[in-house]
Amino acid sequence: MTTMEKRRFSELLIEIKELVIEVSSLAQYSETQREILAEFEILVEKLVPILDGLMDNIIKFKDHPPVRKAVESLGSELKRAKALLKTQATKSFVKQVEDVVHDLGRSLGLVLLASLEVSTDLKDKIGVLHKDLMNTRFDMSSFASTSYDSGVVSEIEVEEEIQEEKRVCFGMDEVSLQIKCGDDEQLKFALLELNELIGDKRVSSEWISDEGVIPILFNRLSSSKSENRLCIVQLLRRLASDNADNKEKMADVGFLSAVVKSLVRDAEERKEAVGLLLDLSDLQSVRRRLGRIQGCIVMLVALLNGDDLVASHHAGKLLNALSSNTQNALHMAEAGYFKPLVQYLNAGSDMSKILMATALSRMELTDQSRVSLGEDGAIEPLVRMFSIGKLEAKLSALSALQNLSNLTENVHRLISSGIVASLLQLLFSVTSVLMNLREPASAILAKIAESESILVNPDVAQQMLSLLNLTSPVIQNHLLQALNSIASHSRAGKVRRKMTEHGAIQLLLPFLMETNIKIRSSALNLLYTLSKDLAEELTDQLGETYIKTIINIISSSTFDSEKAAAVGILSHLPNSDKKLTDTLKKANLVPIMVSILTSRSEVSKETTCWLEESVTGLLIRFTNPSDKKLQLYSAEQGVIPLLVKLLSSGSPVTKCRAATSLAQLSQNSSSLSKSRKSRWSCVPPSADGFCEVHNGYCFVKSTFCLVKAGAVSPIIQILEGEEREADEAALSALATLLRDEMWENGSNCIAKMSGIPAIIKVLESGSIKAQEKALWILEKIFGAEEHRVNYGESAQVVLIDLAQQGDSRLKSTTAKLLAQLELLQVQSSYF
């Protein structure tokens, strides 16, 4: 994007208004051509109210590139006018001023063309000034009456006479010769002379034909420099407009190829070249040949999407003319211009529709292309083809829709079209001729199911479930993916319940034995989603056989997504089931999970997150505070360092679950810590092992101490962060440091780690349960006078607000804490 494009539209308008004032001032105080420049000044000043009107409509224009480009064009012409007024010393000055006026008119015309949404009044103003500018003619004879210094004028005249001598005033034969054989300089003046000869009608069509002017011009077009090429294309446009015979001569494929090459050159040449091709396109032979010239349609589409409004308009008209040929319409679609293709889908013959749909199904589409096709209306005619067309039409339409369904916006359009019922009906069909349609139909259903709008069809999940064992592996996989998408939607609670009530779990379990990895993975994903709502009943439904199958998948699968789903299913089983815990322990699941998270290969961020959440969810079972032996076993497998690491790097769910496990482990740290005065110790313990919180010797693997594990700081960082999901678990972990007689040591530890402000922060924005825990912790911490002095003042504002505006369940505890800070009488009504 250029600097001008980046600039705000308002700044652009202000800059152009300043240019208008500057140009007007230069014209007003000029010492020469006063009469002409006075008229010029009046015309230029009429731009001011138009610019003000555009400023009033700035909200409509700020995101409208055509208006910006048109206004920038106006600015460019004003800059040219400014430069011209500063020099003035040329014989052709008056003609140049007139040209500038006309160019300002053209630019204003572009503004009018692009300003579709402005008021009628502003449009009228622009239209009137546009007409005035375009109709302006100055008296060219007035230059002789200027007060230029005679020496300056003489110098200029000598220089321009030299240029005139170069031009010579060729005769017609000389013009023909120089156009054929002259060098670039000779060609330049010959072209100018030929232009005047044609303009003054001093040459006939017969002379043009006899001299072979048109073939010569096309021949020179390929080898000339830029300035001459532009002049040649302009001449050819003039000749084409003169008579039909000239057009016929230009229809040669070689000539057309030469013009097509000009479509990629500089802006003015491109504009004239596309104009010439448009002029010629009323000939059927030209339309037929243009489509076959390599790169022609691609270049026209590029011009259509370009910044030059005139070139874009002409390219659009030419593309429309060429689209009468189906192959051209396909080339346009391949170049990213889809409207002709969509027109054929809507109104073409049956064969044309099939041709377009088949091509669409095979195209490598970008998301932007899918957006364009959806917005241009491709979905509706394709759905009609599938619904009422014959077999070939149905197949091509379904394949095209499958390609388009990879975009969410198009999925919404598909659902609105009512296609879901037709797709399901097709999948239930046993008609052999329709079998080839079932795979693309199931693939489209899988995409449609990703949108929550699918839930408007309440029975769709049950219908899909009933098809699972009646279809091929490819269709089974699509249906499993669709069912998982449906079950995963936030509003799908009723759907999930219906699925499990109708035997979905038992239907899915055999798929876990599948050798087809895609089907097994999809079945696992769906089981994981459904298992979130189940507890006791899930254990019974899985049974010992399938639990072992799931454990085997965790230990042997090479896909992290499969491991995540399998571990997640087990994490949803009730933690109170000791028999299951023993089974999982005997299967060495804890070291397997630690290994999975510490030595996994590069996988997607989404899969990593899912895997971490599943593992930390299952580890809660193995850190049960009522089973110290199980905790010790888990600690020996390296669980604690892993959990501490995940406090900093995991998702909010992972952090919550990791903090929960650490809190469970920490509940037993005090009883496991060895006293400093232990009479059983034969060798004095290391000073590094002494823990000031537990007032004894602590070790990560044997006492599960949060302090020695380095967990306190990352737990506090959770509270300092902006995500609130893990607050309650983090506070529960800190609360284990404040139990019984060690509360003062724990308070000092939390204060030393700057944790008290973080706990106060939870009172401002945490959940009710998190606020309850934070109040309990602060009540313990403010039991120490030092902490009341240091942090009481910062806490009191939050506490007073909580007492007045907070949940009624918190008022009693809040009042006690305020009383502790001596800000409220103990007898207060808050109790």
N, C-alpha and C positions, 0 to 999 in steps of 0.2 A: 504494500500500500504506500502511495506517495505521501509526501509531507502535506500537500494540499488536501488530500483525501482525509488525512487524520485530523485536519483542522476542523474545529466546530463550525457548523454552517453559519451561525450568527457572526462569528469573526470574519468569515468569508464575505458576507453581505456588507459588513462595516468597512472592510478593506476596499470593496468595489465602490461603495458610496464615496469614500475618500478619493478614489481615483477619478470619479465623475467630477467632484469639486475641483480637483487639480487640473484635469483636462479643460474644464469650463473656464478656469482662471487663465490658463495658457492661451486659450482662444480669445478671451476678452481683452487681454493686454498685448496681443500680437501687433506688431508695427506694419504687418503686410496683410494683404488680402482681407481687409477688415470686414467688408461687406459679406464675403463668403463665410468667414469664420464667425461672424455674428450669428448668421443663420445656423452654422454648425453648433455654436454654443447653446442656442435655444433648444435644438434637438437633443443634445446631450443632457441638458438639465431636466428634460422630461423623464429621464431615467430615475430621478430621485424618488418621486412618489411611488413608482413601481417597486423599487427596492424596499421602501418602507412597507408597502403592502406585503411583499414577500416575508419581511421580518415579522409582521403580524401573524403570518401563517407558518411560523418556523416549526411548530410541533408537527405539522403535517409533512414537512419536507426533510426533517433531520435524518430520517432513515430512508430517503428516496433518492438513490444515486442519479437517476436521469436529470432531476432538477439541479442537483449539485453540479453535474457535468455541464449542463446548459449555462448555469450562472458562471462557472469557471471560464467557459468560452467567451462570455460577455466581458469578463475581466481581462482576458488575453487581448481582445480587440481594443479595449480602452488603453492598455499598456502600449499597443502599437500606435494608437492615436497620440498618446503622450510623446512617444519618441519622434513621431512625424512632426508635431508642432514645435519641438525643440530644434529641429534642423531646418526644415522649410526650403532650403536652398536647392531646389531642383525645378526644371522646366515643367515637369509633370506633377508639381505639388497639388494643384487643384484636382487633378484626376485622382491622385492618391487619397486626398481628403474624401472625395466622392466614394472611392472604393471602401474606405474605412466606414463611412456611413452605411453603405450597403451591407458590409460584413457585420456591423452592429445590429442591423435589421435582421440578418440571418440568425445571429445568436439569440436575439430576442424572440424570433420565431421558434427556436428550439425550446426556450423557456415556456412559451405559450403551449407548445406541443406536450411538454412534460408536466405542466401545472394543471392537472385534471381536477383537483379537489378544491381549487380556490374559488372565491366568490365570483359571480357573474360580472360585478362591477370591475374587479381587478382584471379579469380576462378581457373585458372591453377596452380598458386602458392599454393593456399590453398590445391588443390587436390594432388599435388606432395608431399607436406609436410605431409598431412594426410596419404598418402600411406607409406611414409618413417617411420612415427611414428608407424603405425599399424604393419609394417613388422620387426621392430627392435627386435633382440634377442641377449641377452648378455651371455657370457660364465660363467655358474654358478660355475665352479670349481675354479675361480680366487679368491674366498674369502679367501682361505687358505693362499694365499701369502700376505695378508695384514700385515701391521705393527702394528696391535693392541697390546696393552699391554696384555701379556699372562694371567694375572690375570683376566682382564675384560672379555676376550674371554671365559675363563674357567667358570666364573660366568654365563655368558649368556648361554653357552652350557649346564650347569647343569640345568638352568631354563627350557630350551627348551626340554631337555631330559625328565624332569618331565611331560611336556605336551605330549611328545611322548608316555611316559609310560601310561598316562591316555587313550591314543588312542589305545594302545595295539597291533594293527594289528589283528583285529578280523578275525576269519574265517567266511566263508559265513553263517554258521548256527548261529554263535554268532551275526553277523550283523543283521540277520533276527529277532533274539530274542530281541536284544536291540532296534530295530526300533519298534517292537510291544509293548514291556513292559518297556523299559528303562526310567529313569528319564530324565529331560531336558539335563543334562550334558552328560549322556550316549548316548542319542539320537543325540546330536550334533556330537559326534565323530563317531557314527555309520553311520550317514548321509554322513560325509566326506569320510569314508571308502567305503560306497556303491558307492559314486560318482567316486572314484578311480577304484573300481572293474568294474563299467560299462565303464569308460573311457578306461581302459586297456583291455576291452573285456574279463575279467576273469569270467563273469557270462553270462549265455545264456538267451534267451527270455523264454525258458522253465522254467528255475529256477525262473525268475521274476514272471511267471504265477503260478507255483506250490506253491511258498512261499506266494502268495497273496500280493506281495509288493505294487501294485498300490492301492488296497483297504486300506491297512495299512497306506500308506502315506496320503491318503485322511482323514482317521480317525484321524491321529495325527495332521493334518493341523488345525483342529478346536480347538485343545486344547493346542497347543504348544506356546512357547514364540516367540517374533518377529524374532529373529535371526534364529531359527529353521524353522519357517514358510517360510521364504525367501528361505532357502536351499531346503525345500520340493518342493516348486513351481518350482524352477530351475531344480530339479531332474525330476519332472513330465514332464516338457518341453522336457528334454533330452530323456525320455522314449517315449514320444509322437512322437518325431522325428525319433525314431528307426524303428518302424513298425506300420502298420495299426491296428493290433490286440490290441496293447496298447491303441490306440485312442478309439477303440470301448469300451474297458473296462472303460475308463474315461467318457463315454457319459451318465453314470447314473445321474439322476436328483439330487440325494443327493450329489454326488461328485461335480457336477457343482455348486450347491448352496454353497458348501464350498469355491470354488474358487471365486465366486461372492463376498463373504464376504471380501475377500482380496482386493477387488477393493477400499475399503474405508480405508485401513490401510496405513502404511508409504509409501513414494514415491517409493522406490525400489521394495517393495512387490507389489504395485499397477501395476508398469510397467511390472513385470514378470507375474502377474496374467492375465492382459489383453493380454499379448503375448501368454500365454497358451490357453486362450479361443479362440484367433484368430487361433492358430494352430489347434484347434479342430473343428473350424467352417466349415471345408469342409465337415463335416458329417451333413446330413440333419436332423438327430435326435437331434444333438446338437443345431442347429439353431432353431428347433421347441421348444425345451425345455428351452433354454436360455430366449426366449421372455416371457415365463410364470413365470420365477423366479422373485419374487417381488423385485423391486428396481434395477434390473440388467440394464435395459435400461437407467434409470435415472442416475445411476453411470457412465455408458459409456459416456453419453452426458456430464457429468461433467468432465470426463477425456479428452474428445474431446476439451473442452473449456479451459483446464488447461494449465499450463506452461511447462510441460514436453513434449518436442517435439516428443520423441519416443512413449510415452504412448498415446499422442494425435493422432499420425499417426495410431497406431494399433487400437485405439478405433474407429477411422473413418472407417477403413477397415472392422472392425467387425460390426459396425452399418450398413454399406452398405450391408454386407452379410445378416444381419437379416431383412433388409427392404424388402426382397422378400415376406415377410408375411405382409398383409395389416394391421393387428392388431398391429404388431410391429411398422410399420410406424406411426400409430396413437399415440402409446405410446411415440414415439420419438418426435412427434409434441407437445404432452402434456408436455414433458420435455424441450421444447424450441428448438428442432432441426427439422427444417421444410423441408429440402431439399428432403427427400424421399416422403413426402406428395405432394410436388409440382411436383415431377417426375410422381406420379400417376395421378395428375390432367392433366399433359401434355400428357402422353402416356399410361395410364392405360385403362382398359376396361370401358365401360359405367357405370357399377355398381360400380367399384372402384372409378371412378370420383365422382359419387353421394355420395358414402360413405365418401370420403375425404371432399367434400364441406359441407356436412351435419355436420360432426364433427367440421369443421372449424367455421361454423355458431354458434355452441354452446359453443365454447371455451371462457374462460375468458382471453382475450388477453391483455397484457401490450402494451404500445406504442412501446417498444423495439421489442416485438414479431411482431407487425404490420410492423415495419421497416424491420425486417428480411424477413418476408413473401413477402413484396413488392420487396425487393432487390433480393430475390430468384426467382422471376418471377411468383408469384401466381395470379396476377391480370389478365393477358392476357388469360390463359386457362379458368378462371372463366367467363370472358366476352364472350368467344367463346361458353361455355356451355349455357349461357343465350341466346345467339343469335341464335344458331342452334340446341340446344338440345331439347328433349321432355319435357313435362310439369314438371315431377319430377326433371329433370336436371336443368331446368330453375329456379324452386323454390329454390333448394338447392344452386345453384350458386348465386342467388340474395341475399339470406340470408347470405351467406359467404361474399359477397362483402359489404353488409351493415355493417358487423362486421369490415371489413378492412377499410371502408371509414371514420373511426373516426380519421384518421391520414392525415395531409395535403399532405405529399409526395405521399400517395396512391391516394388522390383525383386528383392530377396532372396526375397520371398514368391512372386513369379512364377517365378523359377528353381526354387524348391523344388516348385512345382506341376507341373513337367515340361512347361511350355508351349512351350519352345524348339523341340523336335522337331516339334510340331504347326504352329508358325508357319513353319518351313522347308518342311515338307511342303506347306503352303498356297501358299508362294511358287513351288514347283516345279509346282504344279497348272496344267493347261491348260484346265480346265473353265471355260467362259465365265461361268457364273453366279457363280463365286467370284472373278472379277476385281476386283470392288469391295472385296473384303476384303484385297487384297494391300497396299494403301497403309498402312492402319492396322497391319497385321501387321509391315510393314517398319519403321514408326515405333517400334513396341514393341520390336522386336529391337535397334534403335539405342540405346534406353534400357537394355535389359537388358545390352547389351555394355559399358556403362560400369562394370558390377560385375565384379570379378575372378572372381566365382563362375561366370561364363560359361565359364571354362576347364575346367570339369568336362565340357563337351562338346568333346572334342579336335578333331573334324572340322568344327566349325561354320564356321570361317574359310574352309576350302576349299570348303565348300558355297556360302557367300556369294559367293566369287570366281567360281564357275562360273555364278552367276546375273547377274553384272554386265551382260553384253551382251544379256540376254534380257528386260529389263524397261524400264519407263517411266522418264523422268528423275526423277520424285519418288522412286520406289523405288530407283533407282540411287544417289541422294544419301543416302538412309537407309542403304543397304548400305555405302557408302563410309565414312560416319560410324561405323557399327558395326564395320567392319573396322579402322579407325584406333583405336577404343577398345580392341578386343581386342589389337591389336599393341602398344599403349602400356602394357599391364599389365606390372608388374615381373617376373612369372613367365612371361612369354609368349615367352621366347627360342626355344624349340622351335617354337612356332607361327610366329614370324617366319621362321625358317629354312625351314620347310616352304612358306610362302607364296612366298618368293623362289625356292626350288628348283622350284616348280611354275609359274614364269613370271609372278609377280605384277607385276614391274616392267614387262615388255613389255605386259602387259594394261592397266596404268594409264597408260602414257605417252600414248596417243591422247587421253585425257581432258584433257590439258594444252592441247589445241587447241580445247576446248569453248567455245562462246559462252555457255552457261549457267554463270554465275559460281559458283553454289552447287556445281555438280558439279566444276568446275575446282578450286575451293578445297578441297573434300573430298578430291579425288584428290591434290592437292599435299600436303595434311597427311599422307595415308597414305604417299606416297612419302618424305616427310621422315622419318617414323617408321621405315620399312623401311631407309632409307639409312644409319641409324646403325650397322648391323652390316656394312655393305659398304664396300669400299675400291676396289682396282684394278678389280674386276669392274663396279662402278657406272659408271665412266667409259666402259667399253666398251658397257654396256647403254644409257646415255643417248645416246652418239654426238654428233657435232657439231650435228646438227639440233635435238635436244631441249635441249642445253645453251644454244643460242641462244634457244630458246623460253623457257627459264627466265630467262635474262638479260632478255629482253623483258618478262616478267611483273614482274621487279624494277623495271624502269625505267618501266613504264606503268601498273601496277595502282594502283587508288585505295584498295585495302584493305591496311592494314598487316599483317594476319594472313597474307595471301598473300605479301607481301614477306618476312616472317619465315620462312615455310616454304621459299620459293624460295632465299633466301640460305643457309638452314640446309642444304638439299640440297647446294649447291655447297661449303659448308664441310666436308662429309663426304668430298669427293673428295681423293685423296692430294696433299699439298703438293709432292711431288717431281716432279709432272707439269708440266714447264716449258712445254710447248706449251699446256696448259690455262691456265697463268698468263698467257701472252702473249695468249691469246684474251680472257680476262677483262679484261686491261689495255686492250686495243684497244677493248673495249666500254665503256670509261670507268666500270667498275664501282666503283672506289675513290671517285671524287668523288660518284658516285650514292649510295653507302652513307653517306658523310659527310653528304651533304645530307639523306638520310632521317632520320638520328638528330638532326641539328641543327635541322631545320625541320618536324618531324612535327606533325600535328594532335593534338587531344586524343583519346586512345584509352584502352582499359582498361589497368589496371596489368599484367595478365597478358600482353596482347599486347605492351606496351612491353618487358617483361622478355624475352620470347621474341625480339623483334626485336634487342635489344641483345646477347643471347647469340649469336644467329646472325651478326650483323655482326662482333663481336669474334672469333668463331671463324674467319671467312673472312679477317680482316685478318692473322691469323698467317701466312697464305701470303704476304702482301705486305710482311712485315717480316722475311723470311728473312735471317739474318745473313751468309749466303754470297753475297748479291747486293746490294752497296752501292748500285748504280744503282736497283734496285727500291725499296730503303729510302728513298733520296733522293726518288724519285717519290712515294712514299706520304707522306713528311713534307711535301712541297710541297702536297699535297692537304688538309693540315690534320688528318692522322690523329693526331698526337701530342697536341695539346690535347684532342681528343675522348677518347682513351684515358685521359688523366690525370683528366678529369672523371668517367669511368665507374669509376675506382678508388674513388671516394667514393659514387657514387649507384647503382651497378649491383647486381645479384644476386651471390651468391658465385661463380657460374659466370662471369658477366660480369667480375667483378674478377679472377678467375684468368686468363681469356683476355687481358684488357687488360694485366695485369702480365707475361704471357708475351711479348706483342708488344713491350712497353717493354724487357724484358730483352734480347730479340733486337736491338733497335735500339741499346741501350746497349753491347752487345759491341764495336761499332765506334767508339764515341765517342772512345776514347783515340787511335786511329790517325787520326781525322779532326780532332781538336783541333789548333789552330795554336799553335805554340810562341810564348812571349812574345818570344823573340829572333829571330823569323823575319826572315831577311834579304831576303825577297821583298816585304815590306810597304812600300809607298810612303808610305802615310798611317798614322800611329800608331793602332792599334785602340783602341776605347773601353774605359775601365776597367771599365764595366759588363759587358763581355763576358768578362772574365777569370774562369776557373773554378779554384778552389783544389784541387779534387779531381783534375782532369786536368792541372793546372799549365799551362794554356794558354787560348786564347780559344775559347769554346764558344757555339754558337747552336742553338736548337731545330731549325730546319729543315735545318741543314747538318751538325751533329755529333751530333744526337739525344741531347743530354746530359740525363740524368735530373735533375740539380741545376738547370739553367737552365729545364727544363720544369716545375719545381715538383712533381715526382713523388715525391720521397723521403718527404715528410711523409705523404701519403695511403697510400703503401706500408707505412709503419710503423704507421699506424692500422689497416690490415688485420690485422697481427700482434697489435695490442692488443685487437682485437674478440673476440667469442665464437664466430664462425663460423670453422671451420678449413679449409674447402675450398680457399682461395686461398693458404694459407701457403707452400706449396712454390714457387709462381710468384713470390710477393712476395720470398721469400728469394733466389731466383735473380736477381731484378732487383738487390737490394742487393749480391749477390756480385760483380756486374760492376764495382762501385766499389772492389773490394779486390784487383783483379788486378795481378800483377807489381809494378812499382816504386811504384804509386800507392796501395798498401794502407794506408799510414799516413794519407794525406790522406782516403781513403774512411772509415777508422775514425773520424777526427775529425769528419767530416760526420755520420755516423750517430749518434755520441755527442751532437753538438750538437743533433740533432733528437730526442733522448731515445729513440733506437731500441734501445739495448742491453738495457734491461729487457724490451722487447717480444720480443726474440730469445730471451732466457732463458725467457720464458713459453712459447715454442714447445716447449722441452725438456720442459716439464711435461705438455703436453696435445696436442702435434702428432702427425702420423703419423710412421712410421719414416723415410720419405724426407725429410720436413720437418725432423725431428730431426738427421738426417745433415748437411743443409745448414746448420742452425743451429750445429752443432758446428764445422763448417769455418769459418764466419764468425767465431765467437767465438775460435777458434784464431788467426785473423788479427788480430782486434781486441786480444786480450790479449797480442799481440806488443809492444804499447806499454805501458810500465810505468805510465803515468798511468791507463790504463783498467783495468789489473790492480788498482791500488790502489783506484780508485773503485767498481768493479763486481765484483771477485773474490769478495768476501765473500758478496754476494747470489747469485752463481752457484754457489758451492761446495756449498751444501745440495742444490740441484737436481742437480748433477753427481754427488755422492756417491750420491744415491738412484738416479740413472740407472745408475751403475756397478754398484750392487747389485741393482736390480730391473728394469733396462731390458732391451731386446732384446740378444741376444748380439752382433749385428752392430755395435752401437754401443760396445761395451765398450773396444775398442782406442783409438778416437778420444777417448772420454771420459777414459780413463786418461792419454793424452798431455796433455789439457787440464788435468787435475788436477795433473800433474807440472809443467806450465807455471806453474800457480798455487802451486807448491811445496807441494802438499798430498799428493803421492805420489812415492815414489822412482822414478827413471827405470827402475830394474831391476825394477819391480813385475811380479808375475805377470799383471796385467791386459794386458800387452803380448803 
